Amino acid sequence: MAKKFDYKGMSLEELQKIPNEKLFELLNARQRRSLKRGLSDNKKKLIAEIKAAKEGTNKNPIKTHQRDIIVLPYMVGVTLNVFSGKEFTPIRLSTEMIGHYIGEYVITNKRVSHGAPGVGSSRSSLYVPLK
């Protein structure tokens, strides 16, 4: 039997019903401070797109560069394409992500895989035969 997720003792349905002031008290200090300072125009536009996608009026995929949006209960279930610096990575927002930043789920760097050294990479490689 799968364990049902709850955020600090409250289910997703309860979190969606409580007012924002009560929800902010449940969040950590950094998230609480960020939300109380207000939202920029770009963040307001993204939140409007998320609400439209939840209602079903927006059929287009949501692409964003905003990595510092905090996942709130009404956003759960939406798929966002978040920019990683090179490409847009799709993320499906789930209940476990509530209270975290969207950017935490998109990795911005890749693992480095070095190839074989070429000619001129060191002093000794100048005298290595090419064939």
C-alpha positions in Angstrom: 0.0 0.0 0.0 1.4 3.4 -1.0 1.9 6.0 1.6 -0.2 9.1 1.2 1.8 12.3 1.1 1.0 15.1 3.5 2.7 18.4 4.0 3.4 19.1 7.7 0.3 17.0 8.6 -2.1 18.4 6.0 -3.3 16.7 2.9 -3.4 18.3 -0.5 -7.1 19.0 -0.3 -6.7 20.7 3.1 -3.8 22.8 1.8 -5.8 24.0 -1.2 -8.7 25.2 1.1 -6.7 27.2 3.7 -6.0 30.9 3.0 -2.6 32.1 2.0 -1.7 33.6 5.4 -2.1 30.2 7.0 -0.2 28.5 4.2 2.7 30.9 4.6 3.0 30.0 8.3 3.6 26.4 7.3 6.4 27.2 4.9 10.1 27.7 5.8 11.4 31.1 6.6 13.1 31.7 3.2 10.0 30.8 1.2 7.8 32.8 3.6 10.0 35.9 3.2 10.0 35.5 -0.6 6.2 35.3 -0.9 5.6 38.2 1.6 7.8 40.5 -0.5 5.5 40.2 -3.4 5.6 38.9 -7.0 7.2 40.5 -10.0 5.2 41.0 -13.2 6.9 37.9 -14.8 6.0 35.7 -11.9 2.4 37.0 -11.9 2.2 36.2 -15.6 3.5 32.6 -15.0 1.0 32.1 -12.2 -1.8 33.2 -14.4 -0.7 30.7 -17.1 -0.5 27.9 -14.5 -4.1 28.7 -13.3 -5.3 28.7 -17.0 -3.6 25.4 -17.6 -5.3 23.9 -14.5 -8.7 25.1 -15.7 -8.0 23.6 -19.2 -8.2 26.9 -21.1 -4.5 27.0 -22.0 -3.5 24.0 -24.3 0.1 25.2 -25.1 3.0 24.0 -23.0 4.2 26.5 -20.4 7.8 27.6 -21.0 9.6 29.7 -18.4 12.9 31.0 -17.3 11.6 31.8 -13.8 13.4 29.3 -11.6 12.7 31.0 -8.3 8.9 30.3 -8.2 7.8 28.4 -5.1 5.5 25.5 -5.7 2.2 26.1 -4.0 -0.7 23.6 -3.6 -2.8 25.0 -6.5 0.1 24.3 -8.9 0.2 20.6 -8.3 -0.5 18.6 -11.5 0.8 21.1 -14.0 3.7 20.4 -16.4 6.2 23.3 -16.8 9.1 23.5 -19.2 11.9 25.2 -17.2 15.0 26.6 -18.8 18.2 25.0 -17.7 20.6 27.4 -19.4 20.7 25.4 -22.6 17.3 23.8 -23.1 13.8 23.6 -21.6 13.3 20.6 -19.3 9.8 19.4 -18.6 8.8 19.1 -14.9 5.5 17.7 -13.6 4.7 19.4 -10.3 3.7 16.9 -7.6 2.7 17.1 -4.0 6.2 16.4 -2.8 7.5 19.6 -4.4 5.3 21.9 -2.3 7.4 24.6 -0.6 10.4 24.1 -2.9 11.7 26.2 -5.7 11.1 25.1 -9.3 14.8 25.5 -10.1 15.7 22.8 -7.7 14.4 20.2 -10.0 16.2 21.4 -13.2 19.9 20.7 -13.2 22.0 23.4 -14.8 25.2 21.6 -15.4 26.1 18.3 -17.0 28.6 15.6 -16.0 32.0 16.3 -17.7 33.3 13.4 -19.8 36.8 14.1 -21.0 38.0 12.6 -24.3 41.5 11.5 -25.1 44.0 14.3 -25.1 44.9 15.7 -28.5 48.2 16.7 -30.1 49.6 19.8 -28.3 47.8 19.1 -25.0 51.1 18.6 -23.3 54.8 18.8 -24.2 55.2 15.1 -24.6 52.3 14.7 -27.0 54.2 16.7 -29.7 56.4 13.6 -30.3 53.7 11.0 -30.3 53.1 9.6 -33.8 49.7 10.3 -35.3 49.3 6.7 -36.7 
